[in-house]
């Protein structure tokens, strides 16, 4: 299951922060209501019926991809293992897990997310409405939690650099002082040792994307497309929402802490109408065209800042290649 459109991967070292911000339920205005919003009438808009139809966005080149995060995780595990062996834990495995390890709400946050235009999966809408698939949540947890053996208390002290044991109070193990944060944190730092400006690399594009997403939502072309979408959903006998995101967030669906909803006939019917109307009027294609236009312009205005981010991304990728070689 994809998390968001535009290849927004916010999962690194099993950390995910997903902000579900946006328009509220209802309202939306009716400027241009009834006008056609097919992509053919908006220059550069692709015809989008599924997420596979969405091209890469300009900002995607300035963020790590899912493959990048997977490779960073693999490199971190490799460097962690090397570090642990240097402290005398010669049989420390490449894959391991801690007692009572759980992803808890992290897994839910990584799966339950939405954008202005929401999902295009009609089958999922029919089955789940706006809720999380329990099987998908289980698969995500199993994939993110390592299958290796349970680590010992002594290993944990060096791995994390916390708790009672040889890592406390600057003690040494095998003639070496335990690094700050333990071997796991040292491994992560090694991959970023050559980065010139880590905060800039980590947050600059995220902040720019957030600002640009707000601009897209206010753009008259996008507002017109959302009005057409809202008319369509209302015409199918369901409530009028300001956007697909607002429909997703409707409190009537009774979303629980695990991301699941009530899946009532009304909810599932609304979700189906939501997807059908986006396909009929190419709402996602319009969104992509407007977003791509604003992103290209922003990159041209702040070229030096974006280039600096890209250079640091390449430094991390180079460190990952060395670790995995």
C-alpha positions as CSV (number, residue, x, y, z in Angstrom):
1,X,0.0,0.0,0.0
2,X,1.4,3.4,-0.8
3,X,1.5,5.9,1.9
4,X,1.0,9.1,-0.1
5,X,1.2,10.4,-3.6
6,X,4.4,11.9,-5.0
7,X,6.7,9.3,-3.4
8,X,6.7,10.9,0.0
9,X,8.6,8.5,2.1
10,X,8.7,9.6,5.7
11,X,10.0,6.4,7.2
12,X,13.6,6.3,8.2
13,X,15.1,4.1,11.0
14,X,11.6,3.0,11.8
15,X,10.4,6.6,12.5
16,X,7.4,8.0,10.8
17,X,5.8,11.3,11.4
18,X,2.6,11.8,9.4
19,X,0.6,15.1,9.7
20,X,-2.9,14.8,8.7
21,X,-3.6,18.5,8.2
22,X,-6.1,20.1,5.8
23,X,-9.6,21.3,5.0
24,X,-12.5,20.5,7.3
25,X,-15.7,18.8,6.4
26,X,-18.4,20.7,4.5
27,X,-18.3,24.1,2.7
28,X,-16.0,24.5,-0.2
29,X,-17.7,27.1,-2.3
30,X,-19.1,26.6,-5.7
31,X,-17.1,28.9,-8.0
32,X,-17.1,27.3,-11.4
33,X,-19.2,24.4,-10.2
34,X,-20.3,22.2,-13.0
35,X,-17.3,23.1,-15.2
36,X,-15.3,20.2,-16.7
37,X,-12.0,19.4,-14.9
38,X,-10.7,16.7,-17.3
39,X,-6.9,16.8,-17.5
40,X,-7.0,17.4,-21.3
41,X,-8.3,21.0,-20.5
42,X,-5.4,21.7,-18.2
43,X,-2.1,21.8,-20.1
44,X,0.4,19.3,-18.8
45,X,-2.1,17.3,-16.7
46,X,-1.8,13.6,-17.1
47,X,-4.8,11.4,-17.2
48,X,-4.8,9.7,-13.8
49,X,-7.0,6.7,-12.9
50,X,-4.6,5.0,-10.5
51,X,-1.5,6.0,-8.5
52,X,0.6,4.2,-11.2
53,X,-0.4,7.0,-13.6
54,X,1.2,9.7,-11.6
55,X,4.6,10.8,-12.9
56,X,7.4,11.8,-10.5
57,X,7.1,15.4,-9.2
58,X,10.1,17.8,-9.4
59,X,10.7,17.8,-5.6
60,X,11.0,14.0,-5.5
61,X,14.5,14.4,-6.9
62,X,15.5,16.2,-3.7
63,X,14.3,13.6,-1.2
64,X,15.3,10.1,-0.4
65,X,13.2,7.4,-2.1
66,X,11.9,4.3,-0.5
67,X,14.8,2.4,-2.0
68,X,17.2,4.9,-0.4
69,X,15.6,4.3,3.0
70,X,15.8,0.6,2.6
71,X,19.5,0.7,1.6
72,X,20.2,3.1,4.5
73,X,18.6,0.7,6.9
74,X,20.6,-2.2,5.5
75,X,23.9,-0.2,5.7
76,X,23.1,0.8,9.3
77,X,22.5,-2.8,10.3
78,X,25.9,-3.8,8.7
79,X,27.8,-1.0,10.4
80,X,26.0,-1.7,13.7
81,X,27.1,-5.4,13.5
82,X,30.7,-4.3,12.8
83,X,30.7,-2.0,15.8
84,X,29.2,-4.6,18.1
85,X,31.8,-7.2,17.1
86,X,34.5,-4.7,17.9
87,X,33.3,-4.7,21.5
88,X,33.6,-8.4,21.8
89,X,30.2,-9.5,20.7
90,X,31.6,-11.7,17.9
91,X,28.3,-13.5,17.3
92,X,26.1,-10.4,17.1
93,X,23.7,-11.0,14.3
94,X,23.0,-8.7,11.3
95,X,19.2,-8.9,12.1
96,X,18.0,-8.7,15.7
97,X,15.1,-7.6,17.9
98,X,14.6,-6.2,21.3
99,X,12.3,-7.6,24.0
100,X,8.7,-6.4,23.5
101,X,9.7,-4.5,20.4
102,X,6.7,-2.9,18.8
103,X,5.9,-0.2,16.3
104,X,2.6,0.7,17.9
105,X,1.2,3.9,16.5
106,X,4.2,4.3,14.2
107,X,2.9,1.6,11.9
108,X,-0.6,3.1,12.0
109,X,0.8,6.6,11.2
110,X,2.9,5.2,8.3
111,X,-0.2,3.6,6.7
112,X,-3.0,5.9,7.7
113,X,-2.3,9.1,5.8
114,X,-3.9,11.3,3.3
115,X,-3.3,14.1,0.8
116,X,-5.5,16.8,-0.7
117,X,-6.7,14.3,-3.3
118,X,-6.6,11.0,-1.3
119,X,-6.7,7.5,-2.6
120,X,-7.6,6.2,-6.1
121,X,-8.0,2.5,-5.1
122,X,-11.6,1.6,-5.9
123,X,-11.4,-1.9,-4.6
124,X,-10.1,-0.7,-1.3
125,X,-12.8,1.9,-1.1
126,X,-15.4,-0.8,-1.6
127,X,-14.0,-3.1,1.1
128,X,-12.6,-0.7,3.7
129,X,-14.2,2.7,3.1
130,X,-11.6,5.1,4.6
131,X,-10.1,2.7,7.1
132,X,-6.9,0.7,7.4
133,X,-6.7,-2.9,6.2
134,X,-5.9,-5.1,9.2
135,X,-3.8,-7.4,7.0
136,X,-1.8,-4.5,5.6
137,X,-1.1,-3.3,9.1
138,X,0.1,-6.8,10.2
139,X,2.3,-7.1,7.0
140,X,3.8,-3.7,7.7
141,X,4.7,-4.6,11.3
142,X,6.1,-7.9,10.3
143,X,8.2,-6.3,7.6
144,X,9.6,-3.6,9.9
145,X,10.4,-5.8,12.9
146,X,13.5,-7.8,12.3
147,X,13.3,-11.6,12.4
148,X,16.7,-12.1,14.1
149,X,17.3,-13.3,17.6
150,X,16.6,-11.5,20.8
151,X,19.5,-9.5,22.0
152,X,21.0,-9.9,25.5
153,X,21.1,-7.3,28.3
154,X,24.8,-6.8,27.8
155,X,24.4,-6.4,24.1
156,X,21.6,-3.9,24.6
157,X,23.8,-1.7,26.8
158,X,26.4,-1.3,24.1
159,X,23.9,-1.3,21.2
160,X,21.9,1.6,22.6
161,X,24.4,3.1,25.0
162,X,21.8,3.2,27.9
163,X,21.0,1.3,31.0
164,X,23.2,-0.4,33.5
165,X,26.2,-2.2,32.1
166,X,29.5,-1.5,30.5
167,X,28.1,1.5,28.6
168,X,27.3,3.5,31.7
169,X,29.4,6.4,32.9
170,X,31.9,6.4,30.0
171,X,33.1,2.9,30.8
172,X,35.1,0.9,28.3
173,X,34.6,-2.5,26.7
174,X,37.4,-4.3,25.0
175,X,39.5,-1.2,25.6
176,X,37.1,1.1,23.8
177,X,34.7,3.7,25.2
178,X,31.1,3.0,24.2
179,X,30.0,5.7,21.7
180,X,27.2,8.2,22.5
181,X,23.9,6.5,21.7
182,X,25.6,3.1,21.4
183,X,26.6,1.2,18.2
184,X,23.2,1.8,16.6
185,X,23.6,5.6,16.7
186,X,27.2,5.5,15.7
187,X,26.3,3.6,12.6
188,X,23.6,6.2,11.7
189,X,26.2,9.0,12.3
190,X,28.7,7.2,10.1
191,X,26.4,7.4,7.1
192,X,26.0,11.1,7.5
193,X,29.6,12.0,8.5
194,X,30.3,13.8,5.2
195,X,27.0,15.7,5.1
196,X,27.6,19.5,5.1
197,X,24.3,20.6,6.6
198,X,22.1,17.8,8.0
199,X,19.2,19.9,9.3
200,X,19.0,21.6,5.8
201,X,19.1,18.2,4.1
202,X,16.5,16.7,6.4
203,X,13.9,19.6,6.6
204,X,14.3,22.1,3.8
205,X,12.4,20.2,1.1
206,X,9.8,19.0,3.6
207,X,9.1,22.6,4.6
208,X,9.0,23.8,1.0
209,X,6.7,21.0,0.0
210,X,4.3,21.9,2.9
211,X,4.2,25.5,1.8
212,X,3.7,24.6,-1.8
213,X,0.9,22.1,-1.0
214,X,-1.0,24.9,0.7
215,X,-0.5,27.0,-2.4
216,X,-1.8,24.2,-4.6
217,X,-4.9,23.9,-2.4
218,X,-5.6,27.6,-2.8
219,X,-5.0,27.7,-6.6
220,X,-8.1,28.6,-8.5
221,X,-7.6,25.7,-10.9
222,X,-7.4,23.2,-8.0
223,X,-10.4,24.8,-6.3
224,X,-12.4,24.6,-9.5
225,X,-11.4,20.9,-9.8
226,X,-12.4,20.2,-6.2
227,X,-15.7,21.9,-6.7
228,X,-16.4,19.7,-9.7
229,X,-15.4,16.7,-7.6
230,X,-17.7,17.8,-4.8
231,X,-20.6,18.3,-7.2
232,X,-20.1,14.8,-8.4
233,X,-20.0,13.1,-5.0
234,X,-23.1,15.1,-3.9
235,X,-24.8,14.1,-7.2
236,X,-24.3,10.4,-6.2
237,X,-26.3,11.0,-3.1
238,X,-23.6,11.7,-0.5
239,X,-22.5,14.6,1.6
240,X,-20.6,17.5,0.1
241,X,-17.0,17.9,1.2
242,X,-14.4,20.5,0.6
243,X,-11.9,17.9,-0.6
244,X,-11.2,14.2,-0.7
245,X,-9.0,14.8,2.4
246,X,-12.0,16.2,4.2
247,X,-14.0,13.2,3.3
248,X,-11.3,11.0,4.7
249,X,-11.3,12.9,8.0
250,X,-15.0,12.8,8.6
251,X,-15.5,11.9,12.2
252,X,-18.6,10.0,11.3
253,X,-16.4,7.1,10.2
254,X,-15.4,6.6,13.9
255,X,-11.7,6.0,13.2
256,X,-10.0,4.1,16.1
257,X,-6.5,4.3,17.4
258,X,-5.5,1.4,15.0
259,X,-6.7,3.3,12.0
260,X,-9.7,1.1,11.4
261,X,-13.2,2.6,10.8
262,X,-16.8,1.5,11.2
263,X,-17.0,0.6,7.5
264,X,-20.7,1.4,7.4
265,X,-22.6,1.2,4.1
266,X,-22.6,5.1,4.1
267,X,-18.8,5.3,4.6
268,X,-18.0,2.7,2.0
269,X,-20.5,4.3,-0.4
270,X,-18.9,7.7,0.1
271,X,-15.4,6.3,-0.4
272,X,-16.5,4.7,-3.7
273,X,-18.1,7.8,-4.9
274,X,-15.0,9.8,-3.9
275,X,-12.8,7.6,-6.1
276,X,-15.2,7.3,-9.0
277,X,-15.5,11.1,-9.2
278,X,-11.8,11.6,-9.0
279,X,-11.5,9.3,-12.0
280,X,-14.3,10.8,-13.9
281,X,-13.0,14.3,-13.6
282,X,-9.2,13.7,-13.4
283,X,-8.9,15.4,-10.1
284,X,-5.5,13.9,-9.4
285,X,-4.3,14.8,-12.8
286,X,-5.1,18.5,-12.2
287,X,-3.5,18.3,-8.7
288,X,-0.3,16.9,-10.3
289,X,-0.1,19.5,-13.0
290,X,-0.6,22.4,-10.5
291,X,1.8,20.9,-8.0
292,X,4.5,20.3,-10.6
293,X,4.2,23.8,-12.0
294,X,4.6,25.4,-8.5
295,X,7.5,23.0,-7.6
296,X,9.4,23.8,-10.8
297,X,9.1,27.5,-10.1
298,X,10.1,27.1,-6.5
299,X,13.2,25.2,-7.5
300,X,14.2,27.8,-10.0
301,X,13.9,30.5,-7.4
302,X,15.9,28.7,-4.7
303,X,18.3,26.7,-6.9
304,X,21.3,27.0,-4.5
305,X,19.3,25.7,-1.5
306,X,18.0,22.8,-3.5
307,X,21.3,22.0,-5.0
308,X,22.9,21.9,-1.5
309,X,20.2,19.4,-0.4
310,X,20.9,17.2,-3.5
311,X,24.6,17.2,-2.9
312,X,24.2,16.0,0.7
313,X,21.8,13.3,-0.4
314,X,24.5,12.1,-2.8
315,X,27.0,12.1,0.1
316,X,24.8,9.8,2.1
317,X,24.2,7.5,-0.9
318,X,27.9,7.3,-1.4
319,X,28.4,6.3,2.3
320,X,25.7,3.7,2.0
321,X,27.4,2.2,-1.1
322,X,30.7,2.0,0.8
323,X,29.0,0.3,3.8
324,X,27.3,-2.2,1.6
325,X,30.3,-2.9,-0.6
